[in-house]
Amino acid sequence: MLETGLDAYRFSISWSRLLPNGRGPVNPKGLQYYNNLINELISNGNQPHATLHNFDLPQVLEDEYGGWISRDIIKDFTYYAEVCFREFGDRVLYWTTVNEPNVFALGGYDQGNSPPRRCSPPFCATNDTMGNSTYEPYLAVHHILLSHSSAARLYWRKYRDKQHGFVGISIYTFGIFPQTNTEKDRVASQRARDFFVGWIMEPLQYGDYPISMKTNAGERIPAFTNHESKQVKGSFDFIGVIHYTNLNVSDNSDALKNQLRDFTADMAANIFGEDLFSNEEYLITPWGLRQELNKFKLLYGNPPIFIHENGQRTASNSSLQDVTRVKYLHGYIGSVLDALRDGSNIKGYFAWSFLDLFELLDGYKSSFGLYYVDRDDPELKRYPKLSAKWYNRFLKGRRTSIVGTIELEKDPSLVFVSQLFE
């Protein structure tokens, strides 16, 4: 990190590592692990940005009451958040409560292809059939929003004056465009944005779900009480935006005729985009990110925003000469600059990812890292890719426009790059 020139690092805290029973006593080894990480980051000039929940929940809470589909999670999450604020808040200033709750709920409670793999036929993308896809995604997000706001208001009430930190939540976004220039597709595109982004942002900004969601989902989407609406509204200091690619949308209002519906059918839209489970490279379409940032400015009061994830996907056996990743980062960072000039309240940018790692959707089949990790090496030796060199130059304010001006070091271990991937 020091070599690359990073001044901030985003990481997740494992609830299970810190509180193996979900509540109660703190695991001293878990506490030591995160203290060591945070202290090492700070000693090297890196500002820690911590996420409290990123798809991992203590199994005991899942077994006891179903995790996020139960209101019991609110109390337990708030307890866990306070442990983190108390133990690490003297050094950690930026807290993200839940990572991409919209994608978490769809994968975990509708399609069943990510933890906790709950779904019901005919909506399952897997053979798992535990759960109910028609209402559990809405229920999970409802409890996430209540848990988030409970933790945020606890921090403000008890810790902010002493620690001077900030609490937010992150949202997975797409650039969303109509498939055709028809009124139906334009309306469907707005509806898709309501379902993907408004699902999280409208309660946080206005205290309730988008009208289109309440209309189409009906009683399957929970209602906020007046007290809950006031608690959720305004319960953030910043928003984390996760963005990789664009979608095209066409109208599918016929889906509303189905008696048995899930989130996708309620959205009443057909989605055309890149396969999230593939290891193929993303198209470089940075105007989608600029549009989304402008939407946050226009629709949600121009909140402070951190770009929490943005990066190019390549196959794990591709070259260290990752030219497409350099072009991708160059284009999307440029779109962030354009959004800043448009007046968006952007506070920071995190490239995904610093190292090649285990990806949620396809494990080690794809990579996003600026550094290649040789998993066949017992020491897990790391090799900078072209993108690491480019990012280093960018962070140091040096010329980055021409990819050809950046070359890998003439290290003998890098001469035959292909050997690393055999």
C-alpha positions in Angstrom: 0.0 0.0 0.0 2.8 2.3 0.9 4.5 1.6 -2.4 1.3 2.3 -4.4 0.7 5.5 -2.6 -2.7 4.7 -1.0 -3.9 7.0 1.8 -7.1 5.1 2.7 -8.0 1.4 3.0 -11.5 -0.1 3.1 -12.0 -3.4 4.9 -14.8 -5.4 6.6 -14.9 -6.5 10.2 -16.2 -10.1 10.7 -19.0 -10.1 13.2 -18.3 -13.8 13.9 -14.6 -13.2 14.5 -15.3 -10.5 17.0 -18.4 -11.9 18.7 -18.5 -15.7 17.9 -21.9 -16.0 19.7 -23.3 -13.0 17.9 -23.5 -11.1 21.2 -21.9 -11.3 24.6 -18.2 -11.4 25.3 -15.6 -10.2 22.8 -13.1 -12.7 21.3 -9.7 -11.4 22.5 -7.9 -12.8 19.4 -10.4 -11.2 17.1 -10.0 -7.9 18.9 -6.2 -8.2 18.6 -6.4 -9.0 14.9 -8.3 -5.8 14.1 -6.3 -3.6 16.5 -3.1 -4.8 14.8 -4.6 -4.1 11.3 -5.9 -0.7 12.2 -2.7 0.3 14.0 -0.5 -0.8 11.1 -2.7 1.1 8.6 -2.4 4.3 10.6 1.3 3.9 11.2 1.7 3.9 7.4 -0.5 6.9 6.7 -3.6 5.0 5.7 -7.0 6.1 7.0 -9.1 3.0 7.9 -12.7 2.8 6.5 -14.5 -0.1 8.2 -17.6 -2.0 7.2 -19.6 -3.8 9.8 -21.5 -6.3 7.7 -20.5 -7.7 4.4 -22.6 -10.8 3.7 -21.3 -12.6 6.8 -23.5 -13.1 9.9 -22.8 -15.2 12.9 -24.4 -18.6 12.2 -25.8 -18.7 15.7 -28.1 -15.8 14.9 -29.2 -17.3 11.6 -30.0 -20.6 13.4 -31.7 -18.9 16.3 -34.1 -16.6 14.6 -33.4 -16.4 10.9 -30.9 -13.5 10.9 -32.0 -10.5 8.9 -35.6 -11.6 8.4 -36.3 -11.1 12.1 -36.6 -7.9 14.0 -34.4 -9.5 16.7 -31.4 -8.6 14.5 -31.8 -4.9 15.2 -30.8 -5.2 18.9 -28.0 -7.6 18.2 -26.6 -5.5 15.3 -26.7 -2.4 17.4 -24.8 -4.2 20.2 -22.2 -5.4 17.7 -21.8 -1.9 16.2 -21.3 -0.4 19.7 -18.5 -3.0 20.4 -16.8 -1.8 17.2 -17.3 1.9 18.0 -16.0 1.4 21.5 -13.0 -0.7 20.7 -11.8 0.9 17.4 -13.5 4.3 17.2 -10.6 6.2 18.6 -8.8 5.4 15.3 -11.5 4.5 12.8 -13.4 7.6 11.6 -15.5 6.1 8.8 -18.0 3.4 9.4 -20.2 1.7 6.8 -22.9 -0.3 8.6 -23.9 -2.7 5.8 -22.3 -3.4 2.4 -24.7 -3.2 -0.6 -27.9 -4.3 1.2 -29.8 -4.2 -2.2 -27.6 -6.9 -3.8 -27.3 -8.8 -0.5 -31.0 -9.1 -0.2 -31.6 -10.1 -3.8 -28.8 -12.7 -3.8 -29.4 -14.0 -0.3 -33.2 -14.0 -0.1 -34.7 -14.0 -3.7 -32.4 -15.9 -6.0 -30.5 -17.8 -3.3 -27.1 -17.6 -5.0 -25.3 -15.8 -2.1 -25.4 -16.1 1.7 -27.7 -17.1 3.4 -29.0 -18.8 0.2 -32.7 -18.4 1.0 -35.2 -18.6 -1.9 -38.4 -20.3 -3.1 -39.3 -21.9 -6.4 -39.7 -20.8 -9.2 -37.3 -17.9 -8.4 -34.3 -19.9 -7.1 -31.1 -19.7 -9.1 -29.8 -22.7 -7.1 -31.3 -25.9 -5.7 -31.8 -24.3 -2.3 -35.5 -24.0 -1.5 -35.5 -22.7 2.1 -37.1 -19.3 2.4 -39.7 -17.2 0.5 -38.6 -15.1 -2.4 -41.8 -13.2 -2.6 -41.3 -11.2 0.6 -38.1 -12.0 2.4 -35.8 -9.6 0.3 -38.1 -6.8 1.3 -38.1 -7.9 4.9 -34.4 -8.3 5.1 -33.8 -4.8 3.7 -36.4 -3.4 6.1 -34.5 -4.8 9.1 -31.2 -3.7 7.6 -32.4 -0.1 7.4 -33.7 -0.2 10.9 -30.5 -1.8 12.2 -28.4 0.8 10.3 -30.3 3.7 11.6 -30.2 2.3 15.2 -26.4 2.0 15.0 -26.0 5.4 13.4 -28.1 7.2 16.0 -26.3 5.4 18.8 -23.0 6.6 17.4 -24.2 10.2 17.1 -25.6 10.1 20.6 -22.8 8.4 22.4 -19.5 8.5 20.4 -19.5 11.3 17.8 -18.6 14.1 20.1 -15.6 12.2 21.4 -14.5 10.4 18.2 -15.6 12.8 15.5 -16.4 10.0 13.0 -19.0 9.4 10.3 -21.5 6.6 9.7 -22.9 5.6 6.3 -24.1 2.7 4.2 -23.2 1.5 0.7 -25.4 0.8 -2.3 -24.7 -1.2 -5.4 -25.6 0.9 -8.5 -25.7 0.5 -12.3 -25.9 3.1 -15.0 -29.5 2.5 -16.0 -30.7 3.4 -19.6 -33.9 2.6 -21.5 -33.5 -0.1 -24.1 -35.4 2.0 -26.6 -36.5 5.6 -26.7 -40.1 4.8 -26.0 -42.2 6.1 -23.1 -42.7 2.6 -21.7 -39.0 1.9 -21.6 -38.2 5.3 -20.1 -40.7 4.7 -17.4 -39.4 1.2 -16.8 -35.9 2.6 -16.4 -37.0 4.9 -13.7 -38.9 2.1 -12.0 -35.7 -0.1 -12.2 -33.8 2.8 -10.5 -36.5 3.0 -7.8 -36.1 -0.7 -7.1 -32.3 -0.9 -7.2 -31.3 2.5 -5.6 -34.5 4.1 -4.3 -35.2 1.0 -2.2 -32.4 2.1 0.1 -32.0 5.8 -0.6 -35.7 7.0 -0.4 -36.2 5.7 3.2 -32.9 7.3 4.2 -33.7 10.6 2.5 -37.5 10.8 2.8 -38.5 8.2 5.4 -40.4 5.8 3.1 -40.0 3.4 0.1 -40.6 4.6 -3.5 -44.2 4.7 -4.5 -43.6 2.3 -7.4 -42.3 -0.3 -4.9 -45.2 0.1 -2.5 -47.7 0.0 -5.4 -46.3 -3.2 -7.0 -45.2 -5.1 -4.0 -48.2 -4.2 -1.9 -48.4 -5.8 1.5 -45.3 -7.9 0.8 -43.1 -4.8 1.5 -43.1 -3.8 5.2 -44.4 -0.4 6.2 -42.5 1.9 8.5 -44.3 3.2 11.6 -44.1 7.0 12.1 -41.4 6.5 14.7 -39.3 4.2 12.4 -39.7 6.6 9.5 -38.3 9.4 11.6 -35.5 7.2 12.8 -34.4 6.0 9.3 -34.8 9.4 7.6 -31.5 11.3 7.6 -29.6 8.5 9.4 -26.4 8.8 7.5 -23.3 11.0 7.2 -22.3 9.6 3.8 -23.3 7.1 1.1 -21.0 4.6 -0.4 -21.5 4.0 -4.1 -20.5 0.7 -5.6 -20.4 0.8 -9.4 -19.0 -1.4 -12.2 -21.2 -1.3 -15.3 -24.4 -0.3 -17.1 -27.8 -1.9 -17.7 -30.4 -1.4 -20.4 -34.1 -1.7 -19.4 -37.3 -2.4 -21.2 -40.8 -2.5 -20.0 -42.3 -5.8 -18.8 -45.6 -4.7 -17.2 -47.1 -8.1 -18.1 -45.1 -9.5 -15.1 -47.6 -7.7 -12.8 -50.3 -10.1 -14.0 -48.6 -13.0 -12.2 -50.2 -13.9 -8.9 -46.8 -15.2 -7.6 -44.2 -12.5 -7.9 -40.8 -11.7 -6.5 -38.7 -8.5 -6.6 -37.9 -8.8 -10.4 -41.5 -9.4 -11.3 -42.6 -6.5 -9.1 -40.1 -4.3 -10.9 -41.9 -5.1 -14.2 -38.8 -4.6 -16.3 -36.5 -6.7 -18.4 -32.8 -6.1 -17.6 -30.1 -6.4 -20.3 -26.5 -6.2 -19.1 -23.2 -8.0 -18.5 -23.2 -11.3 -16.7 -22.2 -10.6 -13.1 -21.0 -14.3 -12.8 -18.7 -14.2 -15.8 -15.0 -13.5 -15.8 -15.2 -11.4 -19.0 -14.1 -7.8 -18.9 -16.6 -5.1 -18.4 -17.3 -2.7 -21.2 -15.8 0.7 -20.4 -18.8 3.0 -20.2 -18.0 5.6 -17.5 -20.9 7.9 -18.5 -23.1 5.5 -16.5 -21.3 6.4 -13.2 -21.5 10.1 -13.9 -25.2 9.8 -14.5 -25.7 7.9 -11.3 -23.7 10.4 -9.3 -25.8 13.2 -10.8 -29.0 11.3 -9.9 -27.8 11.2 -6.2 -27.3 14.9 -6.4 -30.7 15.7 -8.0 -32.9 13.1 -6.2 -31.4 12.6 -2.8 -30.1 16.0 -1.6 -26.5 15.7 -2.9 -25.2 13.6 0.0 -21.5 13.2 0.7 -20.4 10.2 -1.4 -17.5 7.8 -1.4 -17.0 5.6 -4.4 -16.6 2.4 -2.4 -15.9 0.0 -5.3 -15.1 0.5 -9.0 -12.8 -1.6 -11.1 -12.2 -3.9 -14.1 -12.8 -7.6 -14.1 -10.3 -9.9 -15.9 -9.8 -13.6 -16.0 -7.5 -14.8 -13.2 -5.0 -16.2 -15.7 -4.6 -13.0 -17.7 -1.5 -11.0 -18.1 0.2 -8.6 -15.7 -0.1 -6.1 -18.6 -3.7 -5.3 -17.7 -4.1 -2.5 -20.2 -7.9 -2.7 -20.1 -7.9 -2.2 -16.3 -5.8 1.0 -16.8 -8.2 2.2 -19.5 -11.1 1.4 -17.2 -9.7 3.2 -14.2 -8.7 6.2 -16.4 -12.2 6.5 -17.8 -14.1 6.0 -14.6 -11.9 8.3 -12.4 -12.4 10.8 -15.2 -16.2 10.4 -14.8 -15.9 11.1 -11.1 -14.0 14.3 -11.9 -16.8 15.2 -14.3 -19.4 14.6 -11.6 -17.4 16.8 -9.2 -17.5 19.5 -11.8 -21.2 19.0 -12.1 -21.5 19.7 -8.4 -21.7 16.2 -6.9 -20.5 16.0 -3.3 -17.8 13.3 -3.7 -15.4 12.8 -0.9 -13.3 9.9 -2.0 -12.6 7.0 -4.4 -11.6 3.4 -3.7 -10.5 1.2 -6.6 -11.6 -2.5 -6.4 -9.4 -4.1 -5.6 -5.9 -3.6 -4.2 -5.0 -7.3 -4.5 -6.5 -10.3 -6.4 -8.7 -12.0 -3.9 -11.6 -14.4 -3.4 -14.6 -12.8 -5.2 -18.1 -13.3 -3.9 -19.6 -14.4 -7.2 -17.0 -16.6 -8.8 -14.2 -17.2 -6.3 -10.8 -17.2 -8.0 -12.1 -17.4 -11.6 -11.9 -13.6 -12.1 -9.6 -11.0 -10.7 -9.9 -7.2 -10.0 -6.6 -6.6 -8.3 -3.9 -4.1 -9.0 -1.5 -6.7 -7.7 -1.4 -10.4 -8.8 -1.1 -12.9 -5.9 0.7 -16.1 -6.7 -1.5 -18.6 -4.7 0.9 -21.4 -5.7 3.7 -19.7 -3.7 3.7 -20.6 0.0 4.6 -16.9 0.7 1.8 -15.7 -1.6 4.2 -13.5 -3.4 2.6 -10.4 -5.0 3.4 -8.9 -8.4 2.4 -5.4 -9.4 0.3 -5.2 -12.6 0.5 -2.4 -15.1 -2.5 -0.9 -13.3 -0.6 -0.7 -10.1 2.1 1.3 -11.8 -0.5 3.5 -13.5 -2.4 4.1 -10.2 0.8 5.0 -8.4 1.6 7.6 -11.1 -2.0 8.9 -10.8 -1.8 9.3 -7.0 1.5 11.1 -7.3 0.0 13.5 -9.9 2.2 12.4 -12.7 1.2 12.0 -16.3 -1.1 9.0 -16.8 -2.8 9.7 -20.1 -0.7 7.3 -22.3 -0.7 3.7 -21.2 2.5 3.1 -23.3 4.5 5.4 -21.0 4.1 2.9 -18.1 6.1 -0.3 -18.3 6.6 -3.1 -15.8 10.0 -3.2 -14.2 12.6 -5.4 -15.9 12.5 -8.0 -13.2 13.6 -11.5 -14.3 10.7 -13.0 -12.4 8.3 -11.0 -14.6 9.9 -11.8 -18.0 7.9 -14.9 -18.6 4.7 -13.7 -17.1 2.7 -16.6 -18.5 4.6 -19.0 -16.3 2.9 -17.5 -13.3 -0.5 -18.6 -14.4 0.2 -22.3 -15.5 
